Amino acid sequence: MHVHLPKPLHGWREFVGEVGIIVLGVLIALGAEQLIETIHFRREVAQFRSAVDVELATDLAAYRYRVQQEPCAKRRLTELAEWVDADRAGKALIPAGEIGRPTTYSFLSSVWKSSSPDVMNHLSLETRERYASLYDFAALADNQLSQEEEIWRGLNAFNGDSHFSQEDRRKIADLAYRAKSVDELVVNNYPWFAHDAAAIGIAPAWGDRAKFVTPPAPEFCRPLFGPKS
């Protein structure tokens, strides 16, 4: 028994040609779709990197802002030690103002945290690792500054005191030691953060946040005791 295949209306050659045109059209359509998708993700990645760079630049500016107050923090800690020593020796030192604390601004990370998997997959592994390392550094610094703020709040609980008990002196000494330790970590780690950021072209910049930034509290940089003291 012989099976006869139906012949195309205009012959096999024309049929193959028509199929080829269809296949070519499908391939062109798929290629165009892939090209559009590639262009789309390149734009998405460029926008994401631009936003991340701005966010990290702002974090770096906030970090530098705190580091620039380091001389005031160091002097205040020295004054606190002198205050405690004088009180222990029975000499009254009358503060000219409040102890105060360094002024800080919290770090930002919302852009990084809101990144989509598709955009992240279109970043090179090296770029992802660089950004992740910088945000880990920023999170560490932000945590240290939060700890520092709580320590200085504890020290400010002694504002207005004219003399201390033995327990007060012990507590002030403990808080001052912790404040000094955190201050050293914050200041010593900043160059590493700035160096790694500069390696991918990021420098400290407040950007749109600049209009909300105020100078550090001037009281914190003033001497705690008057000349007569």
Helices and strands as residue ranges (DSSP letters): H 12-67, H 70-88, H 110-113, H 117-121, H 125-155, G 156-158, H 166-198, G 207-212, G 218-221
